[in-house]
Amino acid sequence: MQMFQSSFLPAWTAIQSISDIFGFHSPAVPRFNPAEATIESVHRALFANISSPETRLTCREVVTAFLTQIETYNPRINAIISLDANSLSVADDLDAWLQDSLEDDLSYTPENNSSDSWSDITSLLPLYCIPVLLKDNFDTANQSTTAGCAALSSSPPPVHDAPVVKALREAGAVILGKTNMHEMALEGLTVSSLGGQTLNPYDTTRTPGGSSGGTGAAVASSFAVFGLGTDTVNSLRSPASANSLFSLRPTRGLISRAGVLPVSYTQDTVGPIARCVWDLAVSLNVMTGGEWFDRRDNMTALRPRHVKGLDYTASLSKYQGENGGESLLGVKFGLIEGFMNRTDSPETTPVNKAIDKMVSRLEKAGAIVIPVTDSMYNSTALLDLDVQAYEYREMVDAYFQSLYNEESRGPRTMTGLYSEIDNEEGSFLVIPHQYDFIQSALVSSPLNVSYSQKQLAINALTLSVKRTFSSLDLDALIYPQQQNLPVKIGSRNQYGRNGILAALTGNPVILYPL
């Protein structure tokens, strides 16, 4: 693995060219264009001439195209913290696997280049040669997990991949590297002492959301087909919203969080950010495979048995009408009015217009949209139930202790991480908006009486949400992820976000861009 950034410096200051590191040179006319690529489009390109080894597109060519995309555009966006120097070797291994499989009579019918015709291949490796990027709080073997913090750049590298990363690799994905994030996943601006400030590729005067903003900006810039992020309050949905992408915060406990630098036991989840719902579903199939109960994350004990082995792509045609159109006849949505900011301003009006247009489209497709006006649906008030400050110190300490030995360098506790004595100037970043949180986390724990009181309130909230669904006979709740546009670079915080409800209740949420 090759690290590219030093503290507060933008990406690519330490090297001249990615091609110098990987030893490749982009062809004058590449055979694959990574722009807007999806799992299906990559597979269609790879398998178009599969019966002809001389002319078929190789996995190496696909990965090279994405690396070239990163080399060309990342200096403008600053989404990448590090690249995996083994990615081309992995691509070569996949090319060899495919050739060996074809020689062993793997069934394939090239006459019809559709997903059905290459199903024998993707049933074995559903993510065959799909380039993926990871937020830099996921463990990958032999590379430090930094969470964007310069103080952690010399921390001991994990021995093993996080279970979700291992699952992606075993499914044929090519991990290209890691993305910048808001330092330690504690805000939504995506600025860090190691990676600097990531910009929104659609408007470089604005932030890309966060804390998984590097993943969001990278996928939007076609640096990968999809990426992984984490979500404690908003962090998967905020970047997807800001970068016009899809994301999924899965049901609490559905995906193991082991091997991920944590913030909150109660609220943390991991999930994908992608260009389409299909890619979310395919990646979810992969990440929910393997061991059903992970002893390293006992939240997985909450996984309902009836979803084991479920194919999440199978339900995507459920609401498809005649001629491929949408059919939502009789489906009931509850629109949370308390999560809207109806103020007329340049920052809020575009959001309100988009929501109103979406409601009209849903109703035109046959859905019923019911206003939900219960006063409990107030995202500002719900933030009072946030428990991450109580859990952060113990979670981070336990994570560090799982990695460190007597010879290890770097901070071994949260207190050490934020200590001016233990760290050189500039080795960590706390924006002013986070001062109170850090000070509170340093002295708080789940033993506090107020923590127990908040957990009781969270349980009551979860039951109240269930009552909303049952009393109105709803299929889903809908609301904007953010009441206003993504904030400008240099803003104090990413205000106006509505992610807290799902973070507390553990309900699944899909972010659908409008």
C-alpha positions as a Python dict, from the first residue, in 0.01 Angstrom:
ca = {
    (1, 'M'): (0, 0, 0),
    (2, 'Q'): (125, 350, -82),
    (3, 'M'): (23, 644, 134),
    (4, 'F'): (-9, 970, -55),
    (5, 'Q'): (-94, 1247, 190),
    (6, 'S'): (82, 1415, 476),
    (7, 'S'): (-93, 1635, 728),
    (8, 'F'): (-317, 1902, 572),
    (9, 'L'): (-164, 1857, 226),
    (10, 'P'): (-390, 1784, -72),
    (11, 'A'): (-368, 1453, -253),
    (12, 'W'): (-90, 1383, -500),
    (13, 'T'): (165, 1623, -348),
    (14, 'A'): (401, 1340, -263),
    (15, 'I'): (419, 1173, -605),
    (16, 'Q'): (421, 1264, -972),
    (17, 'S'): (194, 999, -1116),
    (18, 'I'): (-2, 689, -1019),
    (19, 'S'): (136, 521, -1328),
    (20, 'D'): (487, 559, -1185),
    (21, 'I'): (383, 353, -881),
    (22, 'F'): (186, 86, -1064),
    (23, 'G'): (419, 68, -1362),
    (24, 'F'): (153, 115, -1629),
    (25, 'H'): (93, 370, -1900),
    (26, 'S'): (-259, 445, -2016),
    (27, 'P'): (-331, 354, -2379),
    (28, 'A'): (-396, 643, -2615),
    (29, 'V'): (-748, 510, -2677),
    (30, 'P'): (-858, 299, -2378),
    (31, 'R'): (-1107, 22, -2452),
    (32, 'F'): (-1309, 87, -2137),
    (33, 'N'): (-1455, 416, -2016),
    (34, 'P'): (-1519, 413, -1640),
    (35, 'A'): (-1757, 711, -1647),
    (36, 'E'): (-2090, 629, -1477),
    (37, 'A'): (-1995, 259, -1466),
    (38, 'T'): (-2216, 10, -1282),
    (39, 'I'): (-2170, -357, -1200),
    (40, 'E'): (-2374, -455, -1504),
    (41, 'S'): (-2193, -222, -1745),
    (42, 'V'): (-1852, -347, -1629),
    (43, 'H'): (-1959, -709, -1667),
    (44, 'R'): (-2117, -644, -2006),
    (45, 'A'): (-1789, -495, -2129),
    (46, 'L'): (-1578, -775, -1981),
    (47, 'F'): (-1790, -1058, -2119),
    (48, 'A'): (-1872, -912, -2464),
    (49, 'N'): (-1599, -1113, -2640),
    (50, 'I'): (-1535, -1368, -2373),
    (51, 'S'): (-1490, -1658, -2614),
    (52, 'S'): (-1200, -1478, -2782),
    (53, 'P'): (-895, -1439, -2553),
    (54, 'E'): (-724, -1225, -2815),
    (55, 'T'): (-994, -956, -2829),
    (56, 'R'): (-1186, -968, -2500),
    (57, 'L'): (-1146, -688, -2248),
    (58, 'T'): (-931, -785, -1952),
    (59, 'C'): (-978, -709, -1586),
    (60, 'R'): (-637, -540, -1591),
    (61, 'E'): (-766, -297, -1856),
    (62, 'V'): (-1073, -217, -1647),
    (63, 'V'): (-873, -155, -1331),
    (64, 'T'): (-619, 52, -1525),
    (65, 'A'): (-903, 267, -1659),
    (66, 'F'): (-1023, 344, -1306),
    (67, 'L'): (-670, 417, -1184),
    (68, 'T'): (-625, 655, -1477),
    (69, 'Q'): (-954, 824, -1384),
    (70, 'I'): (-821, 873, -1031),
    (71, 'E'): (-490, 1005, -1158),
    (72, 'T'): (-666, 1253, -1387),
    (73, 'Y'): (-938, 1390, -1160),
    (74, 'N'): (-847, 1327, -797),
    (75, 'P'): (-617, 1633, -779),
    (76, 'R'): (-931, 1844, -830),
    (77, 'I'): (-1149, 1656, -580),
    (78, 'N'): (-906, 1515, -320),
    (79, 'A'): (-1114, 1208, -240),
    (80, 'I'): (-840, 943, -213),
    (81, 'I'): (-611, 888, 85),
    (82, 'S'): (-427, 576, -34),
    (83, 'L'): (-419, 323, -315),
    (84, 'D'): (-363, -51, -298),
    (85, 'A'): (-46, -124, -493),
    (86, 'N'): (-167, -484, -537),
    (87, 'S'): (-481, -396, -733),
    (88, 'L'): (-333, -473, -1075),
    (89, 'S'): (-195, -803, -948),
    (90, 'V'): (-543, -891, -822),
    (91, 'A'): (-681, -802, -1165),
    (92, 'D'): (-427, -1033, -1330),
    (93, 'D'): (-529, -1314, -1095),
    (94, 'L'): (-893, -1262, -1191),
    (95, 'D'): (-806, -1271, -1561),
    (96, 'A'): (-623, -1599, -1505),
    (97, 'W'): (-916, -1739, -1303),
    (98, 'L'): (-1159, -1658, -1584),
    (99, 'Q'): (-940, -1819, -1849),
    (100, 'D'): (-896, -2132, -1639),
    (101, 'S'): (-1270, -2146, -1573),
    (102, 'L'): (-1352, -2118, -1943),
    (103, 'E'): (-1107, -2393, -2024),
    (104, 'D'): (-1282, -2605, -1762),
    (105, 'D'): (-1608, -2563, -1957),
    (106, 'L'): (-1771, -2296, -1745),
    (107, 'S'): (-2109, -2246, -1911),
    (108, 'Y'): (-2133, -1925, -2112),
    (109, 'T'): (-2341, -1831, -2415),
    (110, 'P'): (-2184, -1533, -2594),
    (111, 'E'): (-2467, -1496, -2844),
    (112, 'N'): (-2672, -1292, -2597),
    (113, 'N'): (-2453, -1061, -2391),
    (114, 'S'): (-2694, -1017, -2100),
    (115, 'S'): (-2672, -1075, -1727),
    (116, 'D'): (-2844, -1412, -1777),
    (117, 'S'): (-2580, -1527, -2024),
    (118, 'W'): (-2293, -1473, -1780),
    (119, 'S'): (-2478, -1590, -1470),
    (120, 'D'): (-2252, -1894, -1425),
    (121, 'I'): (-1958, -1659, -1383),
    (122, 'T'): (-2128, -1413, -1149),
    (123, 'S'): (-2286, -1689, -943),
    (124, 'L'): (-1931, -1782, -845),
    (125, 'L'): (-1792, -1428, -825),
    (126, 'P'): (-2082, -1178, -823),
    (127, 'L'): (-1838, -887, -803),
    (128, 'Y'): (-1593, -1022, -1061),
    (129, 'C'): (-1347, -740, -1141),
    (130, 'I'): (-1562, -468, -984),
    (131, 'P'): (-1338, -183, -861),
    (132, 'V'): (-1432, -75, -508),
    (133, 'L'): (-1307, 196, -272),
    (134, 'L'): (-1325, 186, 108),
    (135, 'K'): (-1367, 463, 360),
    (136, 'D'): (-1044, 474, 560),
    (137, 'N'): (-1196, 334, 877),
    (138, 'F'): (-1223, -20, 733),
    (139, 'D'): (-941, -257, 823),
    (140, 'T'): (-739, -397, 535),
    (141, 'A'): (-456, -639, 606),
    (142, 'N'): (-110, -485, 620),
    (143, 'Q'): (-223, -122, 587),
    (144, 'S'): (-286, 116, 877),
    (145, 'T'): (-644, 223, 933),
    (146, 'T'): (-615, 600, 979),
    (147, 'A'): (-972, 736, 981),
    (148, 'G'): (-814, 1043, 822),
    (149, 'C'): (-608, 1112, 1134),
    (150, 'A'): (-237, 1184, 1084),
    (151, 'A'): (-162, 1051, 1433),
    (152, 'L'): (-282, 707, 1319),
    (153, 'S'): (-78, 693, 998),
    (154, 'S'): (197, 505, 1183),
    (155, 'S'): (-38, 281, 1383),
    (156, 'P'): (1, -98, 1355),
    (157, 'P'): (-163, -238, 1041),
    (158, 'P'): (-436, -494, 1107),
    (159, 'V'): (-350, -857, 1049),
    (160, 'H'): (-682, -931, 882),
    (161, 'D'): (-933, -759, 657),
    (162, 'A'): (-1260, -651, 813),
    (163, 'P'): (-1522, -925, 747),
    (164, 'V'): (-1705, -707, 494),
    (165, 'V'): (-1379, -636, 309),
    (166, 'K'): (-1295, -1007, 310),
    (167, 'A'): (-1640, -1081, 167),
    (168, 'L'): (-1590, -829, -115),
    (169, 'R'): (-1253, -977, -210),
    (170, 'E'): (-1390, -1333, -205),
    (171, 'A'): (-1671, -1219, -436),
    (172, 'G'): (-1417, -1097, -692),
    (173, 'A'): (-1402, -725, -612),
    (174, 'V'): (-1080, -533, -668),
    (175, 'I'): (-1009, -301, -375),
    (176, 'L'): (-847, 6, -530),
    (177, 'G'): (-771, 187, -205),
    (178, 'K'): (-915, 405, 67),
    (179, 'T'): (-1100, 734, 67),
    (180, 'N'): (-1076, 1046, 276),
    (181, 'M'): (-1334, 1099, 549),
    (182, 'H'): (-1419, 1351, 812),
    (183, 'E'): (-1159, 1281, 1076),
    (184, 'M'): (-1259, 990, 1301),
    (185, 'A'): (-1609, 1001, 1141),
    (186, 'L'): (-1722, 1277, 1378),
    (187, 'E'): (-1871, 1536, 1139),
    (188, 'G'): (-2007, 1583, 790),
    (189, 'L'): (-1757, 1818, 624),
    (190, 'T'): (-1500, 1553, 516),
    (191, 'V'): (-1186, 1735, 622),
    (192, 'S'): (-902, 1556, 799),
    (193, 'S'): (-547, 1609, 918),
    (194, 'L'): (-421, 1335, 686),
    (195, 'G'): (-635, 1388, 378),
    (196, 'G'): (-719, 1758, 385),
    (197, 'Q'): (-1052, 1885, 249),
    (198, 'T'): (-1246, 1677, -4),
    (199, 'L'): (-1452, 1877, -252),
    (200, 'N'): (-1792, 1809, -403),
    (201, 'P'): (-1735, 1711, -770),
    (202, 'Y'): (-2061, 1876, -876),
    (203, 'D'): (-1979, 2206, -706),
    (204, 'T'): (-1625, 2242, -573),
    (205, 'T'): (-1728, 2537, -356),
    (206, 'R'): (-1934, 2294, -146),
    (207, 'T'): (-1858, 1998, 77),
    (208, 'P'): (-1933, 1640, -34),
    (209, 'G'): (-2127, 1560, 282),
    (210, 'G'): (-1982, 1323, 535),
    (211, 'S'): (-1835, 1164, 716),
    (212, 'S'): (-1808, 919, 423),
    (213, 'G'): (-1763, 1213, 187),
    (214, 'G'): (-1449, 1075, 26),
    (215, 'T'): (-1639, 764, -82),
    (216, 'G'): (-1930, 971, -210),
    (217, 'A'): (-1709, 1210, -406),
    (218, 'A'): (-1502, 921, -543),
    (219, 'V'): (-1800, 722, -671),
    (220, 'A'): (-1955, 1038, -818),
    (221, 'S'): (-1623, 1100, -997),
    (222, 'S'): (-1622, 742, -1135),
    (223, 'F'): (-1313, 644, -937),
    (224, 'A'): (-1487, 313, -852),
    (225, 'V'): (-1812, 135, -930),
    (226, 'F'): (-1921, 159, -567),
    (227, 'G'): (-1770, 223, -228),
    (228, 'L'): (-1818, 142, 138),
    (229, 'G'): (-1889, 388, 414),
    (230, 'T'): (-2012, 393, 771),
    (231, 'D'): (-2304, 571, 932),
    (232, 'T'): (-2335, 676, 1297),
    (233, 'V'): (-2592, 951, 1239),
    (234, 'N'): (-2580, 1064, 874),
    (235, 'S'): (-2257, 943, 724),
    (236, 'L'): (-2373, 709, 446),
    (237, 'R'): (-2674, 913, 344),
    (238, 'S'): (-2526, 1262, 361),
    (239, 'P'): (-2255, 1195, 96),
    (240, 'A'): (-2501, 1010, -128),
    (241, 'S'): (-2743, 1302, -107),
    (242, 'A'): (-2469, 1558, -173),
    (243, 'N'): (-2325, 1363, -469),
    (244, 'S'): (-2647, 1240, -637),
    (245, 'L'): (-2593, 874, -550),
    (246, 'F'): (-2778, 587, -385),
    (247, 'S'): (-2682, 455, -44),
    (248, 'L'): (-2814, 209, 209),
    (249, 'R'): (-2799, 223, 585),
    (250, 'P'): (-2894, -139, 660),
    (251, 'T'): (-3094, -274, 950),
    (252, 'R'): (-2895, -270, 1272),
    (253, 'G'): (-2700, -595, 1305),
    (254, 'L'): (-2749, -709, 945),
    (255, 'I'): (-2382, -653, 851),
    (256, 'S'): (-2091, -713, 1087),
    (257, 'R'): (-1906, -401, 1197),
    (258, 'A'): (-1600, -593, 1316),
    (259, 'G'): (-1274, -455, 1183),
    (260, 'V'): (-1413, -104, 1145),
    (261, 'L'): (-1281, 183, 1358),
    (262, 'P'): (-1590, 260, 1569),
    (263, 'V'): (-1774, 559, 1708),
    (264, 'S'): (-2087, 415, 1870),
    (265, 'Y'): (-2200, 63, 1955),
    (266, 'T'): (-2564, 168, 1943),
    (267, 'Q'): (-2562, 373, 1624),
    (268, 'D'): (-2280, 250, 1395),
    (269, 'T'): (-2357, 68, 1070),
    (270, 'V'): (-2166, -7, 751),
    (271, 'G'): (-2306, 2, 400),
    (272, 'P'): (-2258, 80, 30),
    (273, 'I'): (-2273, 398, -178),
    (274, 'A'): (-2343, 332, -546),
    (275, 'R'): (-2493, 462, -871),
    (276, 'C'): (-2804, 246, -874),
    (277, 'V'): (-3025, 37, -649),
    (278, 'W'): (-2918, -283, -823),
    (279, 'D'): (-2557, -228, -719),
    (280, 'L'): (-2669, -168, -360),
    (281, 'A'): (-2858, -498, -366),
    (282, 'V'): (-2571, -698, -517),
    (283, 'S'): (-2322, -560, -266),
    (284, 'L'): (-2567, -626, 18),
    (285, 'N'): (-2595, -990, -93),
    (286, 'V'): (-2218, -1019, -66),
    (287, 'M'): (-2178, -836, 265),
    (288, 'T'): (-2450, -1035, 441),
    (289, 'G'): (-2298, -1369, 344),
    (290, 'G'): (-2053, -1570, 549),
    (291, 'E'): (-2093, -1632, 921),
    (292, 'W'): (-2442, -1543, 1034),
    (293, 'F'): (-2330, -1450, 1385),
    (294, 'D'): (-1999, -1268, 1425),
    (295, 'R'): (-1861, -1300, 1779),
    (296, 'R'): (-1661, -982, 1723),
    (297, 'D'): (-1986, -787, 1682),
    (298, 'N'): (-2262, -926, 1898),
    (299, 'M'): (-2510, -684, 1739),
    (300, 'T'): (-2527, -946, 1461),
    (301, 'A'): (-2729, -1158, 1704),
    (302, 'L'): (-3021, -934, 1605),
    (303, 'R'): (-3020, -1068, 1248),
    (304, 'P'): (-3357, -1231, 1182),
    (305, 'R'): (-3319, -1590, 1068),
    (306, 'H'): (-3572, -1555, 787),
    (307, 'V'): (-3345, -1322, 588),
    (308, 'K'): (-3046, -1558, 588),
    (309, 'G'): (-2947, -1622, 228),
    (310, 'L'): (-3199, -1370, 98),
    (311, 'D'): (-3133, -1243, -255),
    (312, 'Y'): (-3193, -869, -230),
    (313, 'T'): (-3194, -829, -609),
    (314, 'A'): (-3497, -1057, -642),
    (315, 'S'): (-3737, -798, -500),
    (316, 'L'): (-3631, -512, -728),
    (317, 'S'): (-3893, -597, -991),
    (318, 'K'): (-4176, -604, -736),
    (319, 'Y'): (-4301, -257, -824),
    (320, 'Q'): (-4239, -272, -1197),
    (321, 'G'): (-4551, -216, -1401),
    (322, 'E'): (-4639, -293, -1759),
    (323, 'N'): (-4382, -204, -2025),
    (324, 'G'): (-4114, -162, -1758),
    (325, 'G'): (-4275, 142, -1596),
    (326, 'E'): (-4324, 207, -1226),
    (327, 'S'): (-4632, 71, -1055),
    (328, 'L'): (-4683, 175, -694),
    (329, 'L'): (-5058, 122, -687),
    (330, 'G'): (-5176, 124, -327),
    (331, 'V'): (-4832, 163, -172),
    (332, 'K'): (-4851, 401, 125),
    (333, 'F'): (-4577, 648, 211),
    (334, 'G'): (-4568, 876, 513),
    (335, 'L'): (-4406, 1215, 446),
    (336, 'I'): (-4249, 1347, 767),
    (337, 'E'): (-4343, 1714, 767),
    (338, 'G'): (-4126, 1791, 1071),
    (339, 'F'): (-3814, 1700, 872),
    (340, 'M'): (-3879, 1975, 617),
    (341, 'N'): (-3761, 2335, 629),
    (342, 'R'): (-4022, 2527, 433),
    (343, 'T'): (-3829, 2854, 457),
    (344, 'D'): (-3795, 3015, 116),
    (345, 'S'): (-3421, 3061, 61),
    (346, 'P'): (-3157, 2971, -200),
    (347, 'E'): (-3036, 2690, 29),
    (348, 'T'): (-3372, 2530, 117),
    (349, 'T'): (-3605, 2602, -176),
    (350, 'P'): (-3431, 2358, -418),
    (351, 'V'): (-3473, 2078, -163),
    (352, 'N'): (-3841, 2156, -107),
    (353, 'K'): (-3911, 2168, -480),
    (354, 'A'): (-3738, 1833, -529),
    (355, 'I'): (-3945, 1672, -252),
    (356, 'D'): (-4270, 1814, -388),
    (357, 'K'): (-4184, 1686, -736),
    (358, 'M'): (-4107, 1343, -593),
    (359, 'V'): (-4441, 1331, -410),
    (360, 'S'): (-4619, 1416, -734),
    (361, 'R'): (-4431, 1142, -916),
    (362, 'L'): (-4515, 885, -648),
    (363, 'E'): (-4883, 973, -663),
    (364, 'K'): (-4881, 956, -1042),
    (365, 'A'): (-4741, 602, -1012),
    (366, 'G'): (-5035, 503, -791),
    (367, 'A'): (-4889, 556, -446),
    (368, 'I'): (-5066, 720, -154),
    (369, 'V'): (-4863, 986, 30),
    (370, 'I'): (-4985, 1068, 381),
    (371, 'P'): (-4851, 1367, 579),
    (372, 'V'): (-4699, 1261, 913),
    (373, 'T'): (-4728, 1550, 1157),
    (374, 'D'): (-4653, 1388, 1493),
    (375, 'S'): (-4440, 1629, 1697),
    (376, 'M'): (-4192, 1353, 1788),
    (377, 'Y'): (-4055, 1372, 1434),
    (378, 'N'): (-3826, 1667, 1496),
    (379, 'S'): (-3465, 1596, 1403),
    (380, 'T'): (-3328, 1875, 1622),
    (381, 'A'): (-3507, 1739, 1928),
    (382, 'L'): (-3410, 1380, 1846),
    (383, 'L'): (-3042, 1475, 1852),
    (384, 'D'): (-3079, 1500, 2230),
    (385, 'L'): (-3101, 1119, 2234),
    (386, 'D'): (-2769, 1072, 2050),
    (387, 'V'): (-2551, 843, 2265),
    (388, 'Q'): (-2223, 838, 2070),
    (389, 'A'): (-2044, 1066, 2319),
    (390, 'Y'): (-2105, 806, 2592),
    (391, 'E'): (-1973, 516, 2386),
    (392, 'Y'): (-1695, 674, 2180),
    (393, 'R'): (-1409, 654, 2429),
    (394, 'E'): (-1467, 290, 2525),
    (395, 'M'): (-1519, 185, 2164),
    (396, 'V'): (-1204, 357, 2037),
    (397, 'D'): (-996, 230, 2331),
    (398, 'A'): (-1108, -128, 2265),
    (399, 'Y'): (-1029, -95, 1894),
    (400, 'F'): (-679, 40, 1961),
    (401, 'Q'): (-609, -231, 2218),
    (402, 'S'): (-702, -500, 1966),
    (403, 'L'): (-418, -379, 1741),
    (404, 'Y'): (-138, -267, 1969),
    (405, 'N'): (151, -450, 2131),
    (406, 'E'): (442, -325, 2342),
    (407, 'E'): (646, -218, 2039),
    (408, 'S'): (362, -34, 1865),
    (409, 'R'): (382, 335, 1786),
    (410, 'G'): (97, 582, 1800),
    (411, 'P'): (-183, 655, 2047),
    (412, 'R'): (-328, 362, 2238),
    (413, 'T'): (-634, 532, 2382),
    (414, 'M'): (-875, 807, 2287),
    (415, 'T'): (-720, 1023, 2559),
    (416, 'G'): (-377, 965, 2406),
    (417, 'L'): (-506, 1042, 2058),
    (418, 'Y'): (-625, 1387, 2160),
    (419, 'S'): (-336, 1464, 2395),
    (420, 'E'): (-110, 1756, 2298),
    (421, 'I'): (165, 1588, 2502),
    (422, 'D'): (154, 1260, 2313),
    (423, 'N'): (108, 1409, 1966),
    (424, 'E'): (302, 1656, 1759),
    (425, 'E'): (121, 1968, 1644),
    (426, 'G'): (-102, 1898, 1346),
    (427, 'S'): (-130, 1523, 1404),
    (428, 'F'): (-503, 1540, 1466),
    (429, 'L'): (-786, 1772, 1368),
    (430, 'V'): (-1081, 1882, 1578),
    (431, 'I'): (-1295, 2152, 1420),
    (432, 'P'): (-1443, 2407, 1665),
    (433, 'H'): (-1790, 2252, 1635),
    (434, 'Q'): (-1651, 1927, 1781),
    (435, 'Y'): (-1481, 2065, 2092),
    (436, 'D'): (-1777, 2003, 2320),
    (437, 'F'): (-1824, 1650, 2187),
    (438, 'I'): (-1459, 1553, 2247),
    (439, 'Q'): (-1457, 1702, 2596),
    (440, 'S'): (-1779, 1522, 2680),
    (441, 'A'): (-1658, 1190, 2536),
    (442, 'L'): (-1339, 1205, 2742),
    (443, 'V'): (-1537, 1194, 3067),
    (444, 'S'): (-1855, 1006, 2967),
    (445, 'S'): (-1930, 635, 2960),
    (446, 'P'): (-2225, 395, 2946),
    (447, 'L'): (-2215, 394, 3327),
    (448, 'N'): (-2362, 745, 3336),
    (449, 'V'): (-2722, 757, 3455),
    (450, 'S'): (-2811, 985, 3165),
    (451, 'Y'): (-2695, 715, 2921),
    (452, 'S'): (-2946, 468, 3061),
    (453, 'Q'): (-3218, 731, 3045),
    (454, 'K'): (-3142, 799, 2679),
    (455, 'Q'): (-3146, 429, 2595),
    (456, 'L'): (-3492, 402, 2751),
    (457, 'A'): (-3605, 700, 2544),
    (458, 'I'): (-3461, 537, 2229),
    (459, 'N'): (-3661, 222, 2301),
    (460, 'A'): (-3975, 433, 2340),
    (461, 'L'): (-3899, 614, 2014),
    (462, 'T'): (-3857, 283, 1832),
    (463, 'L'): (-4197, 167, 1954),
    (464, 'S'): (-4352, 500, 1853),
    (465, 'V'): (-4219, 463, 1499),
    (466, 'K'): (-4373, 116, 1482),
    (467, 'R'): (-4705, 264, 1595),
    (468, 'T'): (-4682, 525, 1320),
    (469, 'F'): (-4644, 249, 1063),
    (470, 'S'): (-4931, 42, 1203),
    (471, 'S'): (-5176, 326, 1267),
    (472, 'L'): (-5135, 472, 917),
    (473, 'D'): (-5079, 134, 748),
    (474, 'L'): (-4755, 264, 595),
    (475, 'D'): (-4506, 82, 376),
    (476, 'A'): (-4231, 341, 425),
    (477, 'L'): (-4152, 685, 564),
    (478, 'I'): (-4001, 944, 330),
    (479, 'Y'): (-3815, 1265, 405),
    (480, 'P'): (-3519, 1466, 276),
    (481, 'Q'): (-3182, 1358, 413),
    (482, 'Q'): (-3083, 1724, 434),
    (483, 'Q'): (-3318, 2019, 462),
    (484, 'N'): (-3080, 2241, 266),
    (485, 'L'): (-2806, 2211, 6),
    (486, 'P'): (-2464, 2075, 113),
    (487, 'V'): (-2282, 2348, 301),
    (488, 'K'): (-2000, 2554, 153),
    (489, 'I'): (-1633, 2473, 211),
    (490, 'G'): (-1525, 2638, 536),
    (491, 'S'): (-1866, 2606, 704),
    (492, 'R'): (-1882, 2536, 1076),
    (493, 'N'): (-2076, 2211, 1038),
    (494, 'Q'): (-2308, 2021, 803),
    (495, 'Y'): (-2634, 2154, 945),
    (496, 'G'): (-2992, 2059, 860),
    (497, 'R'): (-2950, 1681, 833),
    (498, 'N'): (-3221, 1430, 927),
    (499, 'G'): (-3029, 1107, 976),
    (500, 'I'): (-3077, 1074, 1350),
    (501, 'L'): (-3413, 890, 1339),
    (502, 'A'): (-3280, 575, 1171),
    (503, 'A'): (-2953, 597, 1365),
    (504, 'L'): (-3144, 566, 1692),
    (505, 'T'): (-3412, 315, 1592),
    (506, 'G'): (-3190, 89, 1379),
    (507, 'N'): (-3438, 86, 1092),
    (508, 'P'): (-3305, 49, 735),
    (509, 'V'): (-3292, 355, 510),
    (510, 'I'): (-3223, 388, 141),
    (511, 'L'): (-3110, 723, 3),
    (512, 'Y'): (-3268, 791, -334),
    (513, 'P'): (-3124, 1091, -524),
    (514, 'L'): (-3367, 1338, -679),
}
